[in-house]
Amino acid sequence: MKYQRDSLQSRKDFIEQWKVRYHHLPWYRRYEFILPAFIAVLLFTILALPSYGKPEGAVDTLLIGIIFFAFFAVAILILMDREKPVLLKRISSITVIGLFFWFFYRYSGAQWDRFRYQFFNISMLEGVGELYLIGLWVTLRLSVVSALIAMVIGLVLGILRSLKNPVLEIFLMIYIDFFRAMPLIVNMVIVFYALPFLGINLNAFWSAALALILMNSAYQAEIFRAGIESIPRRQVQAARALGMRPMQVMRLVVLPQAVRVILPPLSNNLVSLVKDTAVAYVITLPELLTQARHAVIWKRNPTPMIVSTFIYLATLLPFIHFIRLQERRSKRWLRK
């Protein structure tokens, strides 16, 4: 009996907490309305949804539109309420987006069989795995080497630009503006084909790396300069008043804070650098996209090119999420 009384009391407490938390909301945002509305729309969809294929008349088209609008309206009610859980809002958004693409797949009347054969034909990948491995290795090696050297050069140029030396500023601006404005493909062709006439012979890998370094170091110099100049001047003055030397101030005070500011634009530049390695096809470097292009010519089907896109996504998305995680951590540190 005591257990039953405790159980009944806990249910009453739960109901009271529910009322306190949600009964101040308008009726159309309460769970008592949203849940039955969602179930009703779902049942209506199961019973009234037209069969697979392109809608035959205006009635079927109107019915599909009404069903999608009903799901969209329920999702909007959830998204507009600040007190609804974030997980529920994400599920609602994903549901509406997924429903849109499912309706498109079911009722667009597209030739999906031919589409799958042309662009997602798994049989066309037989024997091309080695090409992908070689191309991915070249792409990753070229990206890492170019990114590391470009960041070092960009950091040095950004620090020098922040000094505001009028003589040095002229040479820095010439370098930065020239390589930012110069197309990468032209830069790569000049490095690979023109430098040998000056007695500088570089293979395809280092020619592509040099072209990427020159362009990205110019971009990153401006990114580092903006981050350094975003730090309040009074912090530098306070550090100098404590007896720190200029390089100590830059290393211990300015750069740790500037990194948190430049992290988003710097990550964007690094992602672009990885994708820009595809330009190396003009100097016959067997990077990933070049290998995929060879596979397309070999198989006479564009499926290998589509697969190379997924390889890029699988390579870059973890890096993007890692950078996003570091941004959140830096924001928490700043709030502390």
Secondary structure, DSSP 8 states (H G I E B T S, - for coil): -HHHHHHHHHHHHHHHHHHHHHTTS-GGGSHHHHHHHHHHHHHHHHHH---SSS--SHHHHHHHHHHHHHHHHHHHHHHT-TTS-HHHHHHHHHHHHHHHHHHHHHHS---HHHHHHHH--GGGGTT-HHHHHHHHHHHHHHHHHHHHHHHHHHHHHHHHHHTT-HHHHHHHHHHHHHHHHS-HHHHHHIIIIIGGGGT----HHHHHHHHHHHHHHHHHHHHHHHHHHTS-HHHHHHHHHTT--HHHHIIIIIHHHHHHHHHHHHHHHHHHHHHHGGGGGGGT---HHHHHHHHHHHHTSSHHHHHHHHHHHHHHHHHHHHHHHHHHHHHHHHH-
